[in-house]
Amino acid sequence: MEETNFKLNPGATEEVEIRLLRSKRARRTSFDGLQARTSDDLSISFTKSTDVPDTYTMSVLVDKAASPKSHTVVVKGLGTNGSKIKGKVLSIEVIGSQIVKGDE
């Protein structure tokens, strides 16, 4: 994952590919996936790729009633060996709906 700052409107969904980089030693360990703690305004889920090892798709959904504000989200590993995955900090800013005024 290269991008760690996101600006999303209420009701928007963003999908990002996450690829885990593991050392030779860490490749032998298994873990139960990824997790992220969020506020009520955000829903974050992770789907493991069936084609590419150590690759996940992270889906971020912003609630339609979300207020404009910034969220800090930490993505971490799950399970017994989840602590072997270095956490990644994301900044998600919910921005207000933009109203475009037409020519009068």
GIGI-V69320 format. One record per backbone hydrogen bond with DSSP energy under -0.5 kcal/mol. NH is the residue of the N-H (numbers start at 1). CO is the residue of the C=O. If there is no record, write none. Layout:
NH,CO + NH,CO
//
This chain:
6,91 + 8,93 + 10,95 + 11,62 + 12,9 + 14,60 + 16,58 + 18,56 + 20,54 + 22,20 + 27,23 + 28,24 + 28,25 + 29,26 + 32,78 + 35,76 + 37,74 + 42,39 + 43,61 + 45,59 + 47,57 + 49,55 + 53,51 + 55,52 + 56,18 + 57,47 + 58,16 + 58,56 + 59,45 + 59,57 + 60,14 + 60,58 + 61,43 + 61,59 + 62,12 + 63,41 + 63,61 + 66,63 + 69,94 + 71,92 + 73,71 + 73,90 + 75,73 + 75,88 + 76,35 + 76,74 + 77,82 + 77,85 + 78,33 + 82,79 + 84,81 + 85,82 + 86,84 + 88,75 + 90,73 + 91,4 + 92,71 + 92,90 + 93,6 + 93,91 + 94,69 + 94,92 + 95,8 + 95,93 + 99,97 + 100,98 + 101,99
//
